[in-house]
Amino acid sequence: MANRPRTSRQRAIAKAFTALVPMAPFADAEKIRSDALGATYRSLPPTIAVWLAAVAHIRHEHTEYEALLAEGYDRQAARHFVIDATNETLQQWQASRYLDPEGEEET
């Protein structure tokens, strides 16, 4: 995505990304944009695709989520234990949304 977005979906993803996590580092931004454009999120609106891709990326790359899974925690428990770390990264990236520690819903 280093090039200028060409399709309307690419433009919408780029706009949603800027609104949701404007200060994400370039390497993270490229991965999140790429994931948001991928098949997993293709049927979702751009803002939801970017949000889910960003949270998943942060969880896997910037928290101990993978280590918790390797220790035998189920996904829900591992997600619970990394909410604070996920929100810290979102805060550093000046995100416009965060996860709610009570229900893992956005706030």
PAVEXKOL-52562 format. One record per atom (N, C-alpha, C): atom name; x, y, z. Coordinates in nm, 3 decimals. Atoms other than C-alpha are relative to their C-alpha. Layout:
# residues N
REC   atom         X         Y         Z
REC     CA         X         Y         Z
...
END
This chain:
# residues 107
REC   atom         X         Y         Z
REC      N     0.082    -0.120     0.000
REC     CA     0.000     0.000     0.000
REC      C     0.086     0.126     0.000
REC      N    -0.085    -0.118     0.004
REC     CA     0.299     0.231    -0.025
REC      C    -0.042     0.091    -0.114
REC      N     0.049    -0.078     0.112
REC     CA     0.152     0.343    -0.354
REC      C    -0.133     0.065     0.036
REC      N     0.127    -0.068    -0.018
REC     CA    -0.147     0.568    -0.379
REC      C    -0.115    -0.101    -0.019
REC      N     0.114     0.093     0.014
REC     CA    -0.476     0.377    -0.323
REC      C    -0.069     0.019    -0.136
REC      N     0.057    -0.006     0.135
REC     CA    -0.632     0.291    -0.659
REC      C    -0.148    -0.031    -0.004
REC      N     0.141     0.038     0.003
REC     CA    -0.964     0.125    -0.588
REC      C    -0.077     0.077     0.105
REC      N     0.082    -0.068    -0.101
REC     CA    -1.254     0.273    -0.396
REC      C     0.014    -0.068     0.136
REC      N    -0.020     0.073    -0.127
REC     CA    -1.204     0.000    -0.132
REC      C     0.133     0.041     0.063
REC      N    -0.129    -0.042    -0.052
REC     CA    -0.836     0.093    -0.094
REC      C    -0.007     0.142     0.056
REC      N     0.014    -0.138    -0.049
REC     CA    -0.927     0.461    -0.060
REC      C    -0.080     0.002     0.130
REC      N     0.084     0.004    -0.121
REC     CA    -1.197     0.380     0.198
REC      C     0.079    -0.058     0.118
REC      N    -0.084     0.059    -0.106
REC     CA    -0.954     0.161     0.396
REC      C     0.103     0.102     0.049
REC      N    -0.099    -0.102    -0.036
REC     CA    -0.690     0.437     0.388
REC      C    -0.064     0.110     0.084
REC      N     0.070    -0.104    -0.074
REC     CA    -0.943     0.695     0.508
REC      C    -0.038    -0.050     0.140
REC      N     0.038     0.058    -0.129
REC     CA    -1.071     0.465     0.785
REC      C     0.123    -0.017     0.089
REC      N    -0.123     0.018    -0.077
REC     CA    -0.715     0.387     0.892
REC      C     0.044     0.132     0.063
REC      N    -0.041    -0.131    -0.049
REC     CA    -0.629     0.755     0.924
REC      C    -0.091     0.049     0.113
REC      N     0.094    -0.041    -0.104
REC     CA    -0.942     0.816     1.132
REC      C     0.014    -0.084     0.127
REC      N    -0.002     0.090    -0.116
REC     CA    -0.893     0.514     1.360
REC      C     0.134    -0.007     0.072
REC      N    -0.133     0.014    -0.062
REC     CA    -0.517     0.484     1.424
REC      C     0.103     0.085    -0.074
REC      N    -0.081    -0.089     0.083
REC     CA    -0.347     0.789     1.275
REC      C     0.150    -0.002     0.025
REC      N    -0.143    -0.006    -0.031
REC     CA    -0.011     0.752     1.450
REC      C     0.066    -0.138     0.005
REC      N    -0.062     0.133     0.005
REC     CA     0.056     0.383     1.388
REC      C     0.130     0.008    -0.079
REC      N    -0.126     0.001     0.075
REC     CA     0.416     0.322     1.280
REC      C    -0.020    -0.058    -0.140
REC      N     0.015     0.039     0.140
REC     CA     0.463     0.268     0.908
REC      C    -0.007    -0.151    -0.020
REC      N    -0.002     0.145     0.019
REC     CA     0.549    -0.103     0.931
REC      C    -0.130    -0.063     0.048
REC      N     0.128     0.051    -0.050
REC     CA     0.240    -0.170     1.141
REC      C    -0.114     0.043    -0.091
REC      N     0.106    -0.054     0.085
REC     CA     0.024     0.051     0.921
REC      C    -0.014    -0.080    -0.129
REC      N     0.004     0.076     0.125
REC     CA     0.117    -0.137     0.606
REC      C    -0.062    -0.137     0.020
REC      N     0.055     0.134    -0.029
REC     CA     0.035    -0.474     0.763
REC      C    -0.150     0.009     0.030
REC      N     0.142    -0.016    -0.034
REC     CA    -0.296    -0.351     0.905
REC      C    -0.081     0.031    -0.125
REC      N     0.071    -0.031     0.125
REC     CA    -0.401    -0.197     0.573
REC      C    -0.012    -0.122    -0.090
REC      N     0.000     0.121     0.083
REC     CA    -0.304    -0.512     0.388
REC      C    -0.101    -0.103     0.053
REC      N     0.094     0.095    -0.060
REC     CA    -0.498    -0.730     0.632
REC      C    -0.144     0.047    -0.019
REC      N     0.136    -0.055     0.014
REC     CA    -0.803    -0.500     0.618
REC      C    -0.052    -0.017    -0.143
REC      N     0.038     0.019     0.140
REC     CA    -0.803    -0.536     0.240
REC      C    -0.014    -0.148    -0.039
REC      N    -0.001     0.142     0.030
REC     CA    -0.771    -0.915     0.259
REC      C    -0.137    -0.066     0.006
REC      N     0.124     0.077     0.010
REC     CA    -1.034    -1.184     0.218
REC      C    -0.075    -0.010     0.132
REC      N     0.065     0.015    -0.131
REC     CA    -1.102    -1.215     0.592
REC      C    -0.099     0.112     0.028
REC      N     0.081    -0.117    -0.033
REC     CA    -1.247    -0.865     0.613
REC      C    -0.071     0.060    -0.121
REC      N     0.052    -0.056     0.125
REC     CA    -1.361    -0.814     0.254
REC      C    -0.148     0.037     0.006
REC      N     0.145    -0.024    -0.002
REC     CA    -1.734    -0.830     0.332
REC      C    -0.041     0.106     0.103
REC      N     0.030    -0.097    -0.105
REC     CA    -1.710    -0.576     0.617
REC      C     0.018     0.144    -0.049
REC      N    -0.024    -0.141     0.031
REC     CA    -1.740    -0.198     0.599
REC      C     0.145     0.036     0.033
REC      N    -0.140    -0.035    -0.020
REC     CA    -1.397    -0.032     0.582
REC      C     0.037     0.033     0.145
REC      N    -0.036    -0.036    -0.138
REC     CA    -1.407     0.112     0.935
REC      C     0.007    -0.122     0.090
REC      N    -0.002     0.122    -0.080
REC     CA    -1.488    -0.226     1.085
REC      C     0.117    -0.087    -0.039
REC      N    -0.114     0.080     0.047
REC     CA    -1.230    -0.403     0.871
REC      C     0.131     0.053     0.058
REC      N    -0.123    -0.060    -0.054
REC     CA    -0.958    -0.159     0.979
REC      C     0.008    -0.021     0.150
REC      N     0.002     0.016    -0.146
REC     CA    -1.061    -0.174     1.345
REC      C     0.037    -0.143     0.038
REC      N    -0.028     0.139    -0.034
REC     CA    -1.060    -0.554     1.356
REC      C     0.143    -0.039    -0.039
REC      N    -0.136     0.029     0.043
REC     CA    -0.735    -0.576     1.160
REC      C     0.102     0.064     0.095
REC      N    -0.091    -0.070    -0.092
REC     CA    -0.569    -0.320     1.390
REC      C     0.007    -0.071     0.134
REC      N     0.003     0.067    -0.130
REC     CA    -0.680    -0.491     1.710
REC      C     0.068    -0.136    -0.009
REC      N    -0.064     0.130     0.016
REC     CA    -0.576    -0.833     1.581
REC      C     0.152     0.014    -0.015
REC      N    -0.143    -0.022     0.020
REC     CA    -0.239    -0.700     1.466
REC      C     0.068     0.036     0.132
REC      N    -0.058    -0.041    -0.128
REC     CA    -0.170    -0.530     1.798
REC      C     0.006    -0.120     0.095
REC      N     0.007     0.115    -0.091
REC     CA    -0.279    -0.838     1.991
REC      C     0.112    -0.101    -0.031
REC      N    -0.099     0.101     0.039
REC     CA    -0.047    -1.068     1.794
REC      C     0.144     0.053     0.002
REC      N    -0.135    -0.054     0.017
REC     CA     0.251    -0.835     1.747
REC      C     0.051     0.085     0.117
REC      N    -0.043    -0.095    -0.104
REC     CA     0.255    -0.604     2.051
REC      C    -0.042    -0.040     0.140
REC      N     0.038     0.049    -0.133
REC     CA     0.126    -0.815     2.341
REC      C     0.051    -0.142     0.018
REC      N    -0.041     0.137    -0.030
REC     CA     0.190    -1.152     2.503
REC      C    -0.108    -0.101    -0.038
REC      N     0.111     0.086     0.040
REC     CA    -0.119    -1.301     2.338
REC      C     0.047    -0.136    -0.049
REC      N    -0.049     0.127     0.056
REC     CA     0.072    -1.566     2.142
REC      C     0.061    -0.087     0.110
REC      N    -0.061     0.075    -0.110
REC     CA     0.268    -1.668     2.454
REC      C    -0.109    -0.060     0.089
REC      N     0.111     0.053    -0.082
REC     CA    -0.056    -1.706     2.650
REC      C    -0.068    -0.117    -0.068
REC      N     0.057     0.113     0.073
REC     CA    -0.201    -1.927     2.379
REC      C     0.091    -0.121     0.009
REC      N    -0.097     0.109    -0.007
REC     CA     0.117    -2.135     2.382
REC      C     0.001    -0.066     0.138
REC      N     0.007     0.053    -0.136
REC     CA     0.079    -2.176     2.759
REC      C    -0.128    -0.077     0.027
REC      N     0.123     0.077    -0.015
REC     CA    -0.265    -2.326     2.707
REC      C    -0.125     0.080     0.029
REC      N     0.120    -0.082    -0.020
REC     CA    -0.497    -2.033     2.762
REC      C    -0.087    -0.006    -0.125
REC      N     0.086    -0.006     0.118
REC     CA    -0.801    -2.031     2.537
REC      C     0.001     0.143    -0.051
REC      N    -0.005    -0.133     0.064
REC     CA    -0.846    -1.736     2.301
REC      C    -0.068     0.108     0.083
REC      N     0.074    -0.101    -0.077
REC     CA    -1.104    -1.557     2.515
REC      C     0.079     0.043     0.123
REC      N    -0.079    -0.033    -0.119
REC     CA    -0.889    -1.577     2.829
REC      C     0.124     0.080    -0.039
REC      N    -0.120    -0.071     0.044
REC     CA    -0.576    -1.470     2.641
REC      C    -0.034     0.143    -0.041
REC      N     0.043    -0.136     0.040
REC     CA    -0.764    -1.174     2.491
REC      C    -0.027     0.086     0.122
REC      N     0.028    -0.075    -0.124
REC     CA    -0.882    -1.071     2.837
REC      C     0.129     0.051     0.063
REC      N    -0.124    -0.038    -0.066
REC     CA    -0.528    -1.067     2.972
REC      C     0.083     0.102    -0.077
REC      N    -0.078    -0.097     0.078
REC     CA    -0.394    -0.848     2.690
REC      C    -0.078     0.127    -0.035
REC      N     0.079    -0.120     0.031
REC     CA    -0.670    -0.584     2.679
REC      C     0.075     0.128     0.038
REC      N    -0.071    -0.122    -0.043
REC     CA    -0.466    -0.331     2.879
REC      C     0.117     0.032    -0.092
REC      N    -0.114    -0.022     0.090
REC     CA    -0.157    -0.379     2.661
REC      C    -0.048     0.044    -0.138
REC      N     0.056    -0.039     0.129
REC     CA    -0.371    -0.354     2.349
REC      C    -0.043     0.146     0.004
REC      N     0.044    -0.138    -0.013
REC     CA    -0.528    -0.031     2.472
REC      C     0.117     0.097     0.014
REC      N    -0.118    -0.086    -0.010
REC     CA    -0.184     0.109     2.560
REC      C     0.057     0.030    -0.140
REC      N    -0.048    -0.021     0.136
REC     CA    -0.072     0.058     2.202
REC      C    -0.096     0.088    -0.078
REC      N     0.099    -0.085     0.067
REC     CA    -0.396     0.206     2.071
REC      C     0.016     0.146     0.045
REC      N    -0.019    -0.136    -0.050
REC     CA    -0.335     0.508     2.294
REC      C     0.125     0.064    -0.061
REC      N    -0.123    -0.052     0.060
REC     CA     0.022     0.548     2.164
REC      C    -0.023     0.039    -0.146
REC      N     0.030    -0.026     0.141
REC     CA    -0.118     0.540     1.812
REC      C    -0.111     0.103    -0.016
REC      N     0.106    -0.101    -0.003
REC     CA    -0.378     0.804     1.908
REC      C    -0.128    -0.050    -0.065
REC      N     0.120     0.062     0.054
REC     CA    -0.664     0.571     1.826
REC      C    -0.125     0.076     0.044
REC      N     0.127    -0.064    -0.032
REC     CA    -1.018     0.702     1.821
REC      C    -0.094    -0.096     0.072
REC      N     0.080     0.101    -0.068
REC     CA    -1.149     0.379     1.979
REC      C     0.093    -0.086     0.086
REC      N    -0.074     0.089    -0.089
REC     CA    -1.042     0.141     2.256
REC      C    -0.087    -0.119     0.035
REC      N     0.074     0.116    -0.046
REC     CA    -1.140    -0.195     2.397
REC      C    -0.047     0.025     0.143
REC      N     0.055    -0.011    -0.134
REC     CA    -1.361    -0.206     2.706
REC      C     0.044    -0.123     0.080
REC      N    -0.048     0.113    -0.079
REC     CA    -1.192    -0.422     2.973
REC      C    -0.113    -0.086     0.059
REC      N     0.113     0.075    -0.058
REC     CA    -1.534    -0.526     3.105
REC      C    -0.062    -0.097    -0.100
REC      N     0.066     0.086     0.095
REC     CA    -1.660    -0.678     2.784
REC      C     0.072    -0.012    -0.133
REC      N    -0.079    -0.002     0.123
REC     CA    -1.390    -0.630     2.519
REC      C    -0.076     0.062    -0.115
REC      N     0.068    -0.079     0.102
REC     CA    -1.630    -0.405     2.334
REC      C     0.075     0.131    -0.016
REC      N    -0.067    -0.127     0.021
REC     CA    -1.508    -0.081     2.188
REC      C    -0.062     0.106     0.089
REC      N     0.048    -0.114    -0.076
REC     CA    -1.538     0.240     2.386
REC      C     0.034     0.127    -0.075
END
